[in-house]
Amino acid sequence: MRQSLRLVDNCVKIWSLEVLSETDGPECELLATLTWHEKAVNCVRWSHNGRYLASGSDDHQVLLYELQDGPPAPIPFGSNQVPNKETWVRCSMLKSHTMGMYVCHHHKVISTARSSCVADVQDLAWSPDDRMLATCSIDNSILIWSMDHLSSVMTHPIQHLSGHQGWVKGVAWDPVGKVRMSFHHMAEYYILIRPIHV
């Protein structure tokens, strides 16, 4: 069984966990370390089909990784990094969370102008059919991305949802993909979002 782990550094680590028996704990093996983020990783989620891994970070980006066949790239000479046992490639970077619209502090709008500040990605969730990815951030927004036509850098989500008056800390899909749910940093309310058809 593969597991991913987020850390307070810029790494995503993928582990193999095998339970040898009910009395023994799991045996762990590090399969890969992914180091493409520039700041702390806040969330990591597998797609339901297991093809992709998505991670969100304080660097305002969501990165998508795909497992490839073949040997992993060699470790640079002089590096103390543990060699990867699996080959994961970054297949897409999703960039659009900014602190430009409706930067709020305690429910008071302190800025409505676009700015160059970027916003930490707090959570992400795959739709049940893996065709969409929802991301949320401290910029008070939820972005819905189509996964049907991935490119190396994606900057245009198919929908931008901005109903929250505070940092959005979590997002989820219902099991049949008809409604998405989110909550902001004070956990004062939930927003139900109607279906999106792609």
TORKOL-4160 file (C-alpha; in steps of 0.2 Angstrom, whole numbers, padded with zeros to 4 digits, m for minus):
198
<pt num="1" X="0000" Y="0000" Z="0000"/>
<pt num="2" X="0007" Y="0017" Z="m0005"/>
<pt num="3" X="0005" Y="0032" Z="0007"/>
<pt num="4" X="0010" Y="0050" Z="0004"/>
<pt num="5" X="0016" Y="0062" Z="0018"/>
<pt num="6" X="0017" Y="0081" Z="0019"/>
<pt num="7" X="0030" Y="0089" Z="0029"/>
<pt num="8" X="0034" Y="0107" Z="0035"/>
<pt num="9" X="0048" Y="0107" Z="0021"/>
<pt num="10" X="0045" Y="0108" Z="0003"/>
<pt num="11" X="0045" Y="0089" Z="0001"/>
<pt num="12" X="0032" Y="0076" Z="m0003"/>
<pt num="13" X="0038" Y="0058" Z="0002"/>
<pt num="14" X="0029" Y="0043" Z="m0004"/>
<pt num="15" X="0031" Y="0027" Z="0007"/>
<pt num="16" X="0026" Y="0009" Z="0005"/>
<pt num="17" X="0018" Y="0002" Z="0020"/>
<pt num="18" X="0015" Y="m0016" Z="0022"/>
<pt num="19" X="0008" Y="m0024" Z="0037"/>
<pt num="20" X="0017" Y="m0041" Z="0040"/>
<pt num="21" X="0005" Y="m0047" Z="0054"/>
<pt num="22" X="m0008" Y="m0041" Z="0066"/>
<pt num="23" X="0005" Y="m0040" Z="0080"/>
<pt num="24" X="0019" Y="m0032" Z="0071"/>
<pt num="25" X="0018" Y="m0014" Z="0065"/>
<pt num="26" X="0019" Y="m0009" Z="0047"/>
<pt num="27" X="0035" Y="m0010" Z="0038"/>
<pt num="28" X="0040" Y="0006" Z="0029"/>
<pt num="29" X="0050" Y="0009" Z="0014"/>
<pt num="30" X="0053" Y="0026" Z="0006"/>
<pt num="31" X="0049" Y="0025" Z="m0012"/>
<pt num="32" X="0051" Y="0043" Z="m0018"/>
<pt num="33" X="0054" Y="0061" Z="m0012"/>
<pt num="34" X="0047" Y="0074" Z="m0023"/>
<pt num="35" X="0055" Y="0091" Z="m0021"/>
<pt num="36" X="0047" Y="0103" Z="m0034"/>
<pt num="37" X="0038" Y="0115" Z="m0021"/>
<pt num="38" X="0047" Y="0130" Z="m0016"/>
<pt num="39" X="0039" Y="0132" Z="0001"/>
<pt num="40" X="0030" Y="0121" Z="0014"/>
<pt num="41" X="0018" Y="0108" Z="0008"/>
<pt num="42" X="0000" Y="0109" Z="0016"/>
<pt num="43" X="m0009" Y="0095" Z="0008"/>
<pt num="44" X="m0007" Y="0080" Z="m0003"/>
<pt num="45" X="m0021" Y="0069" Z="m0011"/>
<pt num="46" X="m0021" Y="0054" Z="m0023"/>
<pt num="47" X="m0033" Y="0054" Z="m0037"/>
<pt num="48" X="m0046" Y="0040" Z="m0035"/>
<pt num="49" X="m0039" Y="0030" Z="m0050"/>
<pt num="50" X="m0021" Y="0031" Z="m0042"/>
<pt num="51" X="m0014" Y="0039" Z="m0058"/>
<pt num="52" X="m0010" Y="0056" Z="m0051"/>
<pt num="53" X="m0004" Y="0064" Z="m0034"/>
<pt num="54" X="m0008" Y="0082" Z="m0031"/>
<pt num="55" X="0000" Y="0093" Z="m0018"/>
<pt num="56" X="m0004" Y="0111" Z="m0012"/>
<pt num="57" X="0009" Y="0122" Z="m0004"/>
<pt num="58" X="0013" Y="0139" Z="0004"/>
<pt num="59" X="0021" Y="0143" Z="m0013"/>
<pt num="60" X="0003" Y="0146" Z="m0020"/>
<pt num="61" X="0004" Y="0132" Z="m0032"/>
<pt num="62" X="m0004" Y="0115" Z="m0034"/>
<pt num="63" X="0007" Y="0102" Z="m0042"/>
<pt num="64" X="0002" Y="0086" Z="m0051"/>
<pt num="65" X="0013" Y="0071" Z="m0052"/>
<pt num="66" X="0012" Y="0055" Z="m0062"/>
<pt num="67" X="0020" Y="0038" Z="m0059"/>
<pt num="68" X="0031" Y="0033" Z="m0074"/>
<pt num="69" X="0038" Y="0017" Z="m0079"/>
<pt num="70" X="0057" Y="0015" Z="m0080"/>
<pt num="71" X="0071" Y="0019" Z="m0068"/>
<pt num="72" X="0072" Y="0035" Z="m0058"/>
<pt num="73" X="0084" Y="0048" Z="m0062"/>
<pt num="74" X="0101" Y="0047" Z="m0053"/>
<pt num="75" X="0105" Y="0057" Z="m0038"/>
<pt num="76" X="0117" Y="0071" Z="m0042"/>
<pt num="77" X="0135" Y="0068" Z="m0037"/>
<pt num="78" X="0139" Y="0073" Z="m0019"/>
<pt num="79" X="0121" Y="0074" Z="m0014"/>
<pt num="80" X="0116" Y="0066" Z="0002"/>
<pt num="81" X="0098" Y="0063" Z="m0004"/>
<pt num="82" X="0091" Y="0045" Z="m0003"/>
<pt num="83" X="0089" Y="0038" Z="m0021"/>
<pt num="84" X="0071" Y="0036" Z="m0027"/>
<pt num="85" X="0064" Y="0019" Z="m0031"/>
<pt num="86" X="0050" Y="0025" Z="m0041"/>
<pt num="87" X="0049" Y="0038" Z="m0055"/>
<pt num="88" X="0037" Y="0052" Z="m0052"/>
<pt num="89" X="0036" Y="0066" Z="m0064"/>
<pt num="90" X="0028" Y="0083" Z="m0062"/>
<pt num="91" X="0015" Y="0084" Z="m0076"/>
<pt num="92" X="0006" Y="0100" Z="m0072"/>
<pt num="93" X="0007" Y="0116" Z="m0061"/>
<pt num="94" X="m0009" Y="0124" Z="m0057"/>
<pt num="95" X="m0007" Y="0143" Z="m0053"/>
<pt num="96" X="m0021" Y="0155" Z="m0049"/>
<pt num="97" X="m0023" Y="0158" Z="m0031"/>
<pt num="98" X="m0018" Y="0176" Z="m0027"/>
<pt num="99" X="m0022" Y="0188" Z="m0013"/>
<pt num="100" X="m0029" Y="0200" Z="m0026"/>
<pt num="101" X="m0047" Y="0200" Z="m0023"/>
<pt num="102" X="m0056" Y="0203" Z="m0007"/>
<pt num="103" X="m0042" Y="0201" Z="0006"/>
<pt num="104" X="m0051" Y="0199" Z="0022"/>
<pt num="105" X="m0046" Y="0201" Z="0040"/>
<pt num="106" X="m0059" Y="0197" Z="0053"/>
<pt num="107" X="m0073" Y="0199" Z="0040"/>
<pt num="108" X="m0068" Y="0216" Z="0035"/>
<pt num="109" X="m0062" Y="0219" Z="0017"/>
<pt num="110" X="m0045" Y="0227" Z="0018"/>
<pt num="111" X="m0041" Y="0227" Z="0000"/>
<pt num="112" X="m0050" Y="0224" Z="m0016"/>
<pt num="113" X="m0036" Y="0228" Z="m0028"/>
<pt num="114" X="m0026" Y="0215" Z="m0038"/>
<pt num="115" X="m0009" Y="0213" Z="m0030"/>
<pt num="116" X="0007" Y="0202" Z="m0033"/>
<pt num="117" X="0005" Y="0193" Z="m0016"/>
<pt num="118" X="0001" Y="0175" Z="m0018"/>
<pt num="119" X="m0009" Y="0164" Z="m0007"/>
<pt num="120" X="m0006" Y="0148" Z="0002"/>
<pt num="121" X="m0016" Y="0133" Z="m0005"/>
<pt num="122" X="m0024" Y="0125" Z="0010"/>
<pt num="123" X="m0033" Y="0110" Z="0004"/>
<pt num="124" X="m0038" Y="0101" Z="m0012"/>
<pt num="125" X="m0050" Y="0087" Z="m0017"/>
<pt num="126" X="m0053" Y="0076" Z="m0033"/>
<pt num="127" X="m0070" Y="0074" Z="m0040"/>
<pt num="128" X="m0076" Y="0056" Z="m0038"/>
<pt num="129" X="m0073" Y="0053" Z="m0057"/>
<pt num="130" X="m0056" Y="0062" Z="m0056"/>
<pt num="131" X="m0061" Y="0074" Z="m0070"/>
<pt num="132" X="m0060" Y="0089" Z="m0059"/>
<pt num="133" X="m0049" Y="0096" Z="m0045"/>
<pt num="134" X="m0055" Y="0108" Z="m0032"/>
<pt num="135" X="m0042" Y="0119" Z="m0023"/>
<pt num="136" X="m0045" Y="0132" Z="m0009"/>
<pt num="137" X="m0034" Y="0145" Z="m0001"/>
<pt num="138" X="m0032" Y="0159" Z="0011"/>
<pt num="139" X="m0037" Y="0171" Z="m0003"/>
<pt num="140" X="m0055" Y="0166" Z="0002"/>
<pt num="141" X="m0058" Y="0157" Z="m0015"/>
<pt num="142" X="m0061" Y="0140" Z="m0022"/>
<pt num="143" X="m0055" Y="0135" Z="m0039"/>
<pt num="144" X="m0061" Y="0121" Z="m0050"/>
<pt num="145" X="m0049" Y="0114" Z="m0062"/>
<pt num="146" X="m0053" Y="0102" Z="m0077"/>
<pt num="147" X="m0041" Y="0087" Z="m0078"/>
<pt num="148" X="m0047" Y="0082" Z="m0095"/>
<pt num="149" X="m0033" Y="0092" Z="m0104"/>
<pt num="150" X="m0018" Y="0094" Z="m0093"/>
<pt num="151" X="m0004" Y="0106" Z="m0099"/>
<pt num="152" X="0013" Y="0109" Z="m0090"/>
<pt num="153" X="0006" Y="0126" Z="m0083"/>
<pt num="154" X="m0012" Y="0129" Z="m0080"/>
<pt num="155" X="m0018" Y="0147" Z="m0075"/>
<pt num="156" X="m0036" Y="0146" Z="m0080"/>
<pt num="157" X="m0048" Y="0136" Z="m0069"/>
<pt num="158" X="m0065" Y="0132" Z="m0076"/>
<pt num="159" X="m0074" Y="0140" Z="m0061"/>
<pt num="160" X="m0069" Y="0153" Z="m0048"/>
<pt num="161" X="m0080" Y="0153" Z="m0032"/>
<pt num="162" X="m0078" Y="0167" Z="m0020"/>
<pt num="163" X="m0093" Y="0166" Z="m0008"/>
<pt num="164" X="m0082" Y="0165" Z="0008"/>
<pt num="165" X="m0078" Y="0180" Z="0019"/>
<pt num="166" X="m0063" Y="0172" Z="0026"/>
<pt num="167" X="m0049" Y="0160" Z="0023"/>
<pt num="168" X="m0055" Y="0144" Z="0015"/>
<pt num="169" X="m0047" Y="0129" Z="0025"/>
<pt num="170" X="m0056" Y="0114" Z="0017"/>
<pt num="171" X="m0065" Y="0108" Z="0002"/>
<pt num="172" X="m0074" Y="0091" Z="m0002"/>
<pt num="173" X="m0085" Y="0083" Z="m0015"/>
<pt num="174" X="m0100" Y="0073" Z="m0011"/>
<pt num="175" X="m0098" Y="0054" Z="m0016"/>
<pt num="176" X="m0108" Y="0056" Z="m0033"/>
<pt num="177" X="m0099" Y="0073" Z="m0038"/>
<pt num="178" X="m0115" Y="0084" Z="m0038"/>
<pt num="179" X="m0111" Y="0096" Z="m0024"/>
<pt num="180" X="m0095" Y="0103" Z="m0017"/>
<pt num="181" X="m0093" Y="0108" Z="0001"/>
<pt num="182" X="m0081" Y="0120" Z="0010"/>
<pt num="183" X="m0078" Y="0129" Z="0026"/>
<pt num="184" X="m0068" Y="0144" Z="0031"/>
<pt num="185" X="m0055" Y="0147" Z="0044"/>
<pt num="186" X="m0067" Y="0151" Z="0058"/>
<pt num="187" X="m0078" Y="0135" Z="0053"/>
<pt num="188" X="m0093" Y="0146" Z="0055"/>
<pt num="189" X="m0102" Y="0140" Z="0040"/>
<pt num="190" X="m0102" Y="0129" Z="0025"/>
<pt num="191" X="m0106" Y="0133" Z="0007"/>
<pt num="192" X="m0114" Y="0121" Z="m0004"/>
<pt num="193" X="m0110" Y="0123" Z="m0022"/>
<pt num="194" X="m0121" Y="0117" Z="m0037"/>
<pt num="195" X="m0115" Y="0105" Z="m0050"/>
<pt num="196" X="m0102" Y="0109" Z="m0064"/>
<pt num="197" X="m0103" Y="0101" Z="m0080"/>
<pt num="198" X="m0087" Y="0099" Z="m0091"/>
